[in-house]
């Protein structure tokens, strides 16, 4: 009887170690490795004219240009930094 109990205990322990790791089913192993394809809402900045070339101007002149930034995303677009060149 002790041998039978030991074998059952060993089988139960083996099943307990294999099942939680996802090795018991290829279907479940593949599902665990592939993240769900769920799109999360995000902002999307769209700039129709991202570059502007100023014509030659006298040194010291002040020149300006407005860049129009539109948010085509689904959440708020925060512009935290602007870099000029």
C-alpha positions as CSV (number, residue, x, y, z in Angstrom):
1,X,0.0,0.0,0.0
2,X,2.8,2.4,0.7
3,X,4.2,2.0,-2.8
4,X,0.8,2.8,-4.4
5,X,0.5,5.9,-2.1
6,X,4.0,7.0,-3.1
7,X,3.2,6.6,-6.8
8,X,0.0,8.6,-6.5
9,X,1.7,11.3,-4.5
10,X,4.5,11.5,-7.1
11,X,2.0,11.7,-10.0
12,X,0.1,14.5,-8.1
13,X,3.3,16.4,-7.5
14,X,4.4,16.1,-11.1
15,X,0.9,17.3,-12.4
16,X,1.0,20.2,-9.9
17,X,4.4,21.3,-11.3
18,X,3.6,20.9,-15.0
19,X,0.0,22.3,-15.1
20,X,0.8,25.8,-13.7
21,X,3.7,26.2,-16.1
22,X,1.5,26.0,-19.2
23,X,3.3,22.8,-20.5
24,X,0.1,20.7,-20.2
25,X,-1.4,22.1,-23.4
26,X,0.2,23.6,-26.5
27,X,-2.9,25.8,-26.9
28,X,-2.4,27.3,-23.5
29,X,1.3,27.7,-24.0
30,X,0.8,29.6,-27.3
31,X,-1.9,31.8,-25.7
32,X,0.5,32.7,-22.8
33,X,3.3,33.6,-25.2
34,X,1.2,35.9,-27.5
35,X,-0.1,39.1,-25.9
36,X,-3.6,40.2,-26.8
37,X,-3.9,42.6,-29.7
38,X,-5.7,45.4,-27.9
39,X,-5.0,48.9,-29.1
40,X,-4.7,51.4,-26.3
41,X,-5.9,54.9,-26.8
42,X,-3.0,57.3,-27.5
43,X,-2.4,60.8,-28.9
44,X,-1.2,61.1,-32.5
45,X,0.5,64.4,-33.5
46,X,0.0,65.3,-37.1
47,X,1.9,68.3,-38.6
48,X,0.9,69.1,-42.2
49,X,4.1,71.1,-42.8
50,X,6.8,69.9,-40.4
51,X,9.6,71.9,-42.0
52,X,9.8,75.6,-42.9
53,X,12.6,77.3,-44.8
54,X,12.8,81.0,-44.3
55,X,14.0,83.2,-47.2
56,X,17.2,85.0,-46.8
57,X,16.7,87.8,-44.4
58,X,19.0,90.6,-43.0
59,X,21.0,89.6,-39.9
60,X,19.2,90.6,-36.7
61,X,15.7,90.4,-38.3
62,X,12.9,88.7,-36.4
63,X,11.2,86.0,-38.4
64,X,8.2,83.8,-37.3
65,X,6.3,80.9,-38.6
66,X,3.3,79.1,-37.1
67,X,3.3,75.3,-37.1
68,X,-0.1,73.8,-36.9
69,X,-0.2,70.6,-34.8
70,X,-3.4,68.5,-34.8
71,X,-4.2,65.7,-32.5
72,X,-5.7,62.8,-34.5
73,X,-5.4,60.4,-31.5
74,X,-7.9,59.4,-28.9
75,X,-6.4,61.0,-25.8
76,X,-5.0,64.4,-24.9
77,X,-1.8,65.4,-26.7
78,X,0.7,67.2,-24.4
79,X,3.6,69.0,-26.1
80,X,6.2,69.1,-23.5
81,X,9.3,70.2,-25.5
82,X,10.0,71.9,-28.8
83,X,13.5,71.8,-30.4
84,X,14.5,74.2,-33.2
85,X,17.4,74.0,-35.5
